[in-house]
Amino acid sequence: MALNNPAFSRDAAFSSRGGIAVANQVSNQQLNDMYNQESAPASGDVMTVEDTIAKTVGAFALLVVGAGLSWMLVPAFPLLWIGAGLIGFVLALVNIFKKQPSGALVLTYAAFEGLFVGGISRVFENAYGGVVSQAVIATVVVVGVTLALFASGKIRASKKATKVFMIAMIGYVVFSLVNFVMMITGATDNAFGLRSETIFGIPFGLILGVLVVIMAAYSLVLDFDFIQRGANNRAPRAFGWKGAFGIMVTVIWLYLELLRMFAISRD
């Protein structure tokens, strides 16, 4: 099966061979081993699509509340969103590398990311009026279309596509780091660094943005695939939080890239 979204850790519960195969004949030792194994989760303690959706909606509701609060507080506390973004980044790493998903950690991440997203959105709105509403609408459209295509079976994760996605992701991360260093060191004085450079009259940030939107859409496919396989293989219910976290990371990434694209187009 294809590799999962980078926000997801690998777990046997999501493998196509995750179940226990019982041979026609077993020895006494095998019977003892099977008896001593941890029993399968009860029906109410397994991951389901519906429960994961509920967790995702709850996490996004908290994010929206945090975003609204930050939007109002930015004039009085202009650096609030930067601090929240740093904390959110640390919490994201904790959630990624934590073996057992934690609902409390995911919700805490959602709260701080909400403060970050609301704050940076206010900054962009002040500089480029109207870009926030454009980015929100575009994000909803991309997520909705991707979900519809996945639900209809018209798009699925594959090994080849995921390898291309991972290579592109590494390239994007390296470029972003180089661009960030150039901006803070003064190597470039453009508002968006190398993204403001033009190719045949088109800002590089717009060309890159289109590719990133496609990458984010495929990342959503990996998110949906993770949730579907987890539910089919009766993974522990707590892994629904892993699914909610993965979708949240992807959607925030998509929104921020669209926000930047619309701002670059104004320049």
Secondary structure as the mmCIF struct_conf table of DSSP 4:
data_model
#
loop_
_struct_conf.conf_type_id
_struct_conf.id
_struct_conf.beg_label_comp_id
_struct_conf.beg_label_asym_id
_struct_conf.beg_label_seq_id
_struct_conf.end_label_comp_id
_struct_conf.end_label_asym_id
_struct_conf.end_label_seq_id
HELX_LH_PP_P HELX_LH_PP_P1 ALA A 2 ASN A 5
TURN_TY1_P TURN_TY1_P1 PRO A 6 ALA A 7
HELX_LH_PP_P HELX_LH_PP_P2 PHE A 8 ARG A 10
HELX_RH_3T_P HELX_RH_3T_P1 ALA A 12 PHE A 14
BEND BEND1 SER A 15 SER A 15
TURN_TY1_P TURN_TY1_P2 SER A 16 ARG A 17
BEND BEND2 GLY A 19 GLY A 19
HELX_LH_PP_P HELX_LH_PP_P3 ILE A 20 ALA A 21
BEND BEND3 ASN A 24 GLN A 25
HELX_RH_AL_P HELX_RH_AL_P1 ASN A 28 ASN A 36
BEND BEND4 GLN A 37 GLN A 37
HELX_LH_PP_P HELX_LH_PP_P4 GLU A 38 ALA A 42
HELX_RH_3T_P HELX_RH_3T_P2 SER A 43 ASP A 45
STRN STRN1 VAL A 46 VAL A 46
HELX_RH_AL_P HELX_RH_AL_P2 VAL A 49 LEU A 73
TURN_TY1_P TURN_TY1_P3 VAL A 74 ALA A 76
TURN_TY1_P TURN_TY1_P4 PRO A 78 LEU A 79
HELX_RH_AL_P HELX_RH_AL_P3 LEU A 80 PHE A 97
BEND BEND5 LYS A 99 GLN A 100
HELX_RH_AL_P HELX_RH_AL_P4 GLY A 103 ALA A 127
BEND BEND6 TYR A 128 TYR A 128
TURN_TY1_P TURN_TY1_P5 GLY A 129 GLY A 130
HELX_RH_AL_P HELX_RH_AL_P5 VAL A 131 ALA A 151
TURN_TY1_P TURN_TY1_P6 SER A 152 GLY A 153
BEND BEND7 LYS A 154 LYS A 154
HELX_RH_AL_P HELX_RH_AL_P6 LYS A 159 THR A 185
TURN_TY1_P TURN_TY1_P7 GLY A 186 GLY A 186
BEND BEND8 ALA A 187 ALA A 187
BEND BEND9 ASN A 190 ASN A 190
TURN_TY1_P TURN_TY1_P8 ALA A 191 PHE A 192
HELX_RH_3T_P HELX_RH_3T_P3 GLY A 193 SER A 196
STRN STRN2 THR A 198 ILE A 199
TURN_TY1_P TURN_TY1_P9 PHE A 200 GLY A 201
STRN STRN3 ILE A 202 PRO A 203
HELX_RH_AL_P HELX_RH_AL_P7 PHE A 204 ASN A 232
TURN_TY1_P TURN_TY1_P10 ASN A 233 ARG A 234
STRN STRN4 PRO A 236 PRO A 236
TURN_TY1_P TURN_TY1_P11 ARG A 237 ALA A 238
HELX_RH_AL_P HELX_RH_AL_P8 PHE A 239 ARG A 266
#
